[in-house]
């Protein structure tokens, strides 16, 4: 069934990773894929360009249908393969409300993480300001506290972002959360999130899609050590 | 049915506006609401704080359920009131794929519009750079061309963002698109988008939720006139 799917992806990209987790959870292993090196700019290849005018990954194709935005691909997979594998969007309105809420709050966490961890990458040298980076760090610390509080609230130990079940909220957010230990963020900035990370990192869908570069270099950079 | 809904909103905020359009399309007129002045910082009131730790609008409550992220609220309303009013997410997988894709691409258009139109608002004076604003403008022009091309592709004259029907893609994107004529963006930068805007601006759900401040001051600022 997954043989008519094609995913172009870069290792470690949170948007790519979340689509890969969704594919695993929906039991769509065996999908075709092409791993592209971001550093070598392979994601700008002709195949991606032909399918994605934004020339970015993930680029995802199911038969003739193209769904490139990571949230779009995740929702599409859940909808089309609703009864297959893990149910990622619950039917109960109260559960669903929380799943959607956390799912879209993920954009805040992702952007604020990027604004610190990749500040030097996104902002040209002559436009960088210590004051901006300092503010970005403060915003990220505040954001982490918020998420830690969310987990505090829904936990029971061992619960997921939207409660007792693994849902789409976890699919889209875990790849962002995984960057905090990866970049040596001090545990005390978000102890609950770090427990959550430990609980989920060996989940089969997540392990199967673990960034190749993180396997090759398990220590990584310490960009967030002074957060 | 809508009497147990409460929306806190600011006039003209694209995230608020899209929730209001969704409410109208799902025939949920009669929902309770509170209009807050962004300029007077009324969105930071205690009522919002109690429901939304991010202290921002929209803040939306349905019974005891709180769904504040605008995309989350729109998807929640469509799911819970699926058979009521306009069907905003089609069942057909091909149609659905395109609706999701355009829906989430809206974040790009919105962010790039903000990065130009509200550059002075978001970036402190001592951190502003002509080079950054110039780049932001170029990115926005490129983004507009992309959307104009999308409409070119799906049209037939009179079609919507994801084809022949009005969908969630239009709900979430129209409030962003409306900023271009509002801020005097030259029509030739996105002629198809401007046709689309003209076609949709009098749609009942959109007219009923039109920003109050735009009614009071129909001319507006010309922030995008030199785009």
Interface residues (C-beta under 8 A of the other chain):
Chain A: X53 X54 X62 X64 X65 X66 X67 X68 X69 X70 X71 X72 X73 X75 X76 X79 X80 X93 X94 X96 X97 X100 X101 X103 X104 X105 X107 X108 X124 X126 X127 X129 X131 X132 X146 X149
Chain B: X53 X54 X62 X64 X65 X66 X67 X68 X69 X70 X71 X72 X73 X75 X76 X79 X80 X93 X94 X96 X97 X100 X101 X103 X104 X105 X107 X108 X124 X126 X127 X129 X131 X132 X146 X149
